[in-house]
Amino acid sequence: MSERDRMGGLAKGLKVIEAFSHERPRLSISDAASITGLDRATARRCLLTLSELGYADYDGKFFQLTPKILRLGHAWLEATPLPVILQPHLDQLSEAVGQSASASVLDGVEIVYIARAAQKRVMSINLMPGSRLPACSASMGRVLLAALSDEAAAQLIDRSDLKAHTMHTITDRQALLAQIARVRAQGYAVIDQELEIGLCSIAVPVRDDRGMVVAAINIGAPAAIIPAGQMVERFLEPLQMTARTLQPLLHGPHR
């Protein structure tokens, strides 16, 4: 895209919105400038505009996003049929295995949950559509990375913050590349307490009717009840069956 086609103000406003997070729900103007790399005057204008339009509250010092911001993500959820198609199948899968089932897509170095059927809460964070996790440390993330070329997967790993969420997290670049190659070869990924102690998960890719990977689905279970070594035996077949059922329902482009 040429520079003259780029709308700088919109890009800066979106950068400010993305500065808010679970860890940083309230930001001052200085906070926003520091996180985004924008100058203070630009960050101030973006935040005040968000406040004026009702996307943020301002108490005189701190800004906080309002529920109106959900309209931006909801527009995507309404525009794509993927979550609507996936949800009932996740509900059936979760009911059949007695564990939580989720679906996600890749967004940069993160996965974004687009559907979820929860039996039990197995993580300390409350996962729901719109929740994000680092792709490198999540079972669905590794499945989605495995669907990319070696070069594209390596580039995303290089852009990722490879921090240790637990003592089990793989943070070595070469080890991660080897894991992704293994996932690509076997067609599934198993995570053993890499995101959170006590949580194991297994994921498989979801393909459209042209064979392209469009999402991933997983099952998460408490490690104390179902250790990682049992995930394949217990859950791989139900996951693969769900993915096969979904494939003819998901239509690729140019039909």
WOUR-V582491 format. One record per pair of residues at least 24 apart in sequence whose C-alpha atoms are under 10 Angstrom apart, sorted by the first residue. I is the first residue (numbers start at 0). J is the second residue. If there is no record, write none. Layout:
{{I J} {I J}}
This chain:
{{8 41} {8 44} {8 45} {9 45} {11 35} {11 36} {11 37} {11 41} {11 42} {11 44} {11 45} {12 41} {12 42} {12 44} {12 45} {12 46} {12 48} {12 49} {13 45} {14 42} {14 45} {15 41} {15 42} {15 43} {15 45} {15 46} {15 49} {16 45} {16 46} {16 49} {16 54} {16 55} {16 63} {16 64} {16 68} {19 62} {19 63} {19 64} {20 64} {23 63} {24 61} {24 62} {24 63} {24 64} {25 55} {25 56} {25 57} {25 60} {25 61} {25 62} {25 63} {25 64} {26 57} {26 60} {26 61} {26 62} {26 63} {26 64} {27 57} {27 58} {27 59} {27 60} {27 61} {27 62} {27 63} {28 60} {28 61} {28 62} {29 60} {29 61} {30 61} {31 62} {69 129} {72 128} {72 129} {73 128} {73 129} {76 113} {76 114} {76 128} {76 129} {80 249} {80 250} {81 113} {81 114} {81 213} {81 214} {81 248} {81 249} {81 250} {82 112} {82 113} {82 114} {82 115} {82 128} {82 214} {83 113} {83 114} {84 114} {84 245} {84 248} {84 249} {85 113} {85 114} {85 115} {85 205} {85 214} {85 216} {85 241} {85 242} {85 245} {85 248} {85 249} {86 113} {86 114} {86 115} {86 116} {87 114} {87 115} {87 116} {88 116} {88 241} {88 242} {88 244} {88 245} {89 114} {89 115} {89 116} {89 117} {89 216} {89 217} {89 218} {89 238} {89 241} {90 114} {90 115} {90 116} {90 117} {90 118} {91 116} {91 241} {92 116} {92 217} {92 218} {92 234} {92 237} {92 238} {92 240} {92 241} {93 117} {93 118} {93 217} {93 218} {93 219} {93 237} {93 238} {94 118} {95 237} {96 218} {96 233} {96 234} {96 237} {96 238} {97 218} {97 220} {98 218} {98 219} {98 220} {98 221} {98 234} {99 200} {99 217} {99 218} {99 219} {99 220} {100 200} {100 201} {100 202} {100 216} {100 217} {100 218} {100 219} {100 220} {100 238} {101 126} {101 127} {101 128} {101 139} {101 202} {101 215} {101 216} {101 217} {101 218} {101 219} {102 127} {102 128} {102 139} {102 202} {102 203} {102 204} {102 205} {102 214} {102 215} {102 216} {102 217} {102 218} {103 128} {103 129} {103 130} {103 131} {103 132} {103 139} {103 140} {103 143} {103 204} {103 205} {103 213} {103 214} {103 215} {103 216} {103 217} {104 131} {104 134} {104 139} {104 140} {104 143} {104 204} {104 205} {104 212} {104 213} {104 214} {104 215} {104 216} {105 131} {105 132} {105 133} {105 134} {105 139} {105 140} {105 141} {105 142} {105 143} {105 144} {105 213} {105 214} {105 215} {106 131} {106 133} {106 134} {106 140} {107 133} {107 134} {107 155} {107 158} {107 159} {108 132} {108 133} {108 134} {108 135} {108 140} {108 144} {108 152} {108 154} {108 155} {108 156} {108 157} {108 158} {108 159} {108 160} {109 133} {109 134} {109 135} {109 136} {109 137} {109 140} {109 155} {109 159} {110 134} {110 135} {110 137} {110 138} {110 139} {110 140} {110 141} {110 143} {110 144} {110 214} {110 215} {111 139} {111 140} {111 214} {112 139} {112 214} {112 215} {112 216} {113 214} {113 215} {114 216} {115 216} {115 217} {115 218} {116 218} {117 218} {117 219} {118 219} {118 220} {119 219} {119 220} {119 221} {120 219} {120 220} {120 221} {121 195} {121 196} {121 197} {121 198} {121 199} {121 219} {121 220} {121 221} {121 222} {122 194} {122 195} {122 196} {122 197} {122 198} {122 219} {122 220} {122 221} {123 195} {123 196} {123 198} {124 195} {132 194} {133 159} {133 160} {133 161} {133 162} {133 194} {134 159} {135 159} {135 160} {135 161} {135 162} {135 168} {135 169} {135 170} {135 172} {135 175} {135 176} {135 178} {135 179} {135 193} {135 194} {136 161} {136 162} {136 163} {136 164} {136 167} {136 168} {136 169} {136 170} {136 175} {136 190} {136 191} {136 192} {136 193} {136 194} {136 195} {137 168} {137 188} {137 189} {137 190} {137 191} {137 192} {137 193} {137 194} {137 199} {137 200} {137 201} {137 202} {137 217} {138 182} {138 187} {138 188} {138 189} {138 190} {138 191} {138 193} {138 194} {138 199} {138 200} {138 201} {138 202} {138 203} {138 215} {138 216} {138 217} {138 218} {138 219} {139 187} {139 188} {139 189} {139 190} {139 200} {139 201} {139 202} {139 203} {139 204} {139 214} {139 215} {139 216} {139 217} {139 218} {140 179} {140 188} {140 202} {140 204} {140 214} {140 215} {140 216} {141 175} {141 176} {141 178} {141 179} {141 180} {141 181} {141 182} {141 183} {141 187} {141 188} {141 189} {141 190} {141 202} {141 203} {141 204} {141 215} {142 179} {142 180} {142 182} {142 183} {142 186} {142 187} {142 188} {142 189} {142 201} {142 202} {142 203} {142 204} {142 205} {142 212} {142 214} {142 215} {142 216} {142 217} {143 179} {143 182} {143 183} {143 187} {143 188} {143 202} {143 203} {143 204} {143 205} {143 212} {143 213} {143 214} {143 215} {143 216} {144 176} {144 179} {144 180} {144 182} {144 183} {145 176} {145 178} {145 179} {145 180} {145 181} {145 182} {145 183} {145 184} {145 186} {145 187} {145 188} {145 204} {145 212} {146 179} {146 180} {146 182} {146 183} {146 186} {146 204} {146 211} {146 212} {146 213} {146 214} {147 179} {147 183} {147 212} {149 176} {149 179} {149 180} {152 176} {152 179} {152 180} {153 179} {163 193} {163 194} {164 192} {164 193} {164 194} {164 195} {164 196} {165 192} {165 193} {165 194} {165 195} {165 196} {166 192} {166 193} {166 194} {166 195} {166 196} {167 191} {167 192} {167 193} {167 194} {167 195} {167 196} {168 192} {168 193} {168 194} {168 195} {168 196} {169 193} {169 194} {186 235} {186 239} {187 215} {187 217} {187 231} {187 235} {187 238} {187 239} {188 217} {188 230} {188 231} {188 235} {189 217} {189 218} {189 219} {189 227} {189 228} {189 230} {189 231} {189 235} {190 219} {190 227} {190 230} {191 222} {191 226} {191 227} {191 228} {191 230} {192 221} {192 222} {192 226} {192 227} {196 221} {196 222} {196 223} {197 221} {197 222} {197 223} {197 224} {197 225} {197 226} {198 222} {198 223} {198 224} {198 225} {198 226} {198 227} {199 223} {199 224} {199 225} {199 226} {199 227} {199 228} {199 229} {199 230} {200 225} {200 226} {200 227} {200 230} {200 231} {200 234} {201 227} {201 230} {201 231} {201 233} {201 234} {201 235} {201 238} {202 230} {202 231} {202 234} {202 235} {202 238} {202 239} {203 235} {203 238} {203 239} {203 241} {203 242} {204 238} {204 239} {204 242} {204 243} {205 238} {205 239} {205 241} {205 242} {205 243} {205 244} {205 245} {205 246} {205 249} {206 242} {206 243} {206 245} {206 246} {206 247} {206 248} {206 249} {206 250} {206 251} {207 242} {207 243} {207 245} {207 246} {207 247} {207 248} {207 249} {207 250} {207 251} {207 252} {208 243} {208 245} {208 246} {208 247} {208 248} {208 249} {208 250} {208 251} {208 252} {208 254} {209 246} {209 247} {209 249} {209 250} {209 251} {209 252} {209 254} {210 246} {210 247} {210 249} {210 250} {210 251} {211 246} {211 249} {211 250} {211 251} {212 246} {212 251} {213 246} {213 249} {213 251} {214 242} {215 242} {216 241} {216 242}}
